[in-house]
Each structure stands twice: as structure tokens, then as C-alpha cells.
Amino acid sequence: MMEPLQISAPSFSNFLRHLCRNILFGLLLVAGALYLGMCGYHHYEKMSWIDSFVNAAMILGGMGPVSTLVTDEGKLFAGSYALFSGLFFILLMGIILVPVVHRVLHQFHAAKKQE
């Protein structure tokens, strides 16, 4: 009879490496989402780049727009970007927390093996 495969938790340095990699990937995704929002505000609302940045950052952060929207296209973009931002936040938390959840599950598995 074969013995069960022993699975040990990754080392702490390996865990930190994965966590840092996922955080960096998350930051790159945030930069891309922010740029997408800036381009949308700049194009549809004819805002300056700095005003586009403020509005995109506020919506991406969950606070809402700062400037009053005047065009129908801009309002449609802002609503779509707000919906995107909510789903994006869920995705981002998933990406960043995967190494943490993985480590916790390994700890539960290790504790179960010791019993």
C-alpha cells in the first residue's frame, strides 16, 4: 500500500515572495484601471488630465465623482466605470489574498495531520 503524499506548507520566505508578487500585480492592475478611467473622462467629458485623474481615482476608490458630468456619454461612461470598479475591487482582493488563504489552508491541513 502506498503511503499518502506528505504536503508541507511553503516556507515563510516563499509565502512573502508570492504575496509581494501578487501585490505588485494588483498595483499594476490598479494603474491600468486608473488609466482607463482617465482616458474615458478625458475623452467623453473633455476634462483635463488632472481632473480626469481625480474623478477616476475617486470612482475607483469607491467615493464617487468629484466633477459634475455634463454629457450623456460621460454619464454612461461614469456609470459603467463605477460598476467596473466594484467588480474590479473584488477581483483585486482575490488576487492579493490568494497567498494568505493558501497558507491558512495549509496550516489547517498540517494541524489535521498532527491529530
N, C-alpha and C positions, 0 to 999 in steps of 0.2 A: 504494500500500500504506500502511495506517495504521501510525503508529509506536506502540509499546507505551506504555501509560499509565505515567507515572513516579509511583511511590508513595514518598513520603519518610516517615521516622519522625516521629511527633509531637514537638513541641518538649518540652524538659525540663519547662517550667512546665506544659504540658498534661498530661504524664505525672504530675507531682506532684499536680495537681488531681484527676485520675482516681483516683490511689492514695488520696488523702485522702478522697474521696467514698466509695470502696469500704470503707475502714477505718471511716468513720463509719456506713455502712450495716451493716457487720459488728457494730459495737458496739451498735447498736440491736437487731439480731437477738439478740445475747447477752443484752441486758437483757430482751427478750421471753421468751427461753427460760428465763432465771433466774426470772422472774416466774411462768411456767407451772409450774416445779418447786416454787416456794414455795407456790403455791396448792394443788398436789397434796399436798404434805406436810402443809400446814395442814389440809386437808380430810380426807384419809384417815388420817393418824396423829394428828390433833388436837395437833400441835406448835405452839408459839408461833411468831410470825412470825420471830423471830431464829433459833430452832432450824431452822425451815423454810429460812431463807436459807442457813445453814451447810451443811445437808445437800444442798440443791440446788446450791450453789456447788461443793461437793466432788465431786459426781457429774458436774456439767457440766465440771469441770476434770479429770476422769479419775481422781480419787483414791478414790472410794467413799464410802459414807455414814458419818457420824460416830455417829449415834444408833442404838440397837437398834430394829428395826422390830417392832411387836407385832401389827398386824392383817394379815390376809391381803390385804385391799385395798391396804394400804400397801406390802406386799411386791410385789404385782403392779405397782403404780404405780412403785415404785423400779426394778424390772427393766425396765419399759417405758421409763422416763425414761433409764436408763443406755444402752439400745440407741439411743434417740433422740439422746442426747448424742454417741455415737460417730459416727453419721451426720451429725449437725449440725456436728461438728468438720471433717469432710471438706468439707462444703458451705461452711463459713466460710473455710477455707483457699483453696478455689476462688475465692470472691468476692474475697478480698483479693489473691490472687496474679494475677488476670487481667491487670491493667495491666502487671505486671512481665513476665509471659510474652509479652504482646503486644509490649512494647518489645524484648525479646530477639529475637523472631521478626522484627521489623522490622530489627534490626541484622544478622541473618543474611541477610535479603533484600537489604539495602543492600550487604553485603560480597560477595554473589554477583553483584550487578550490576556491581561495580567490576572483577571479574575479566575 
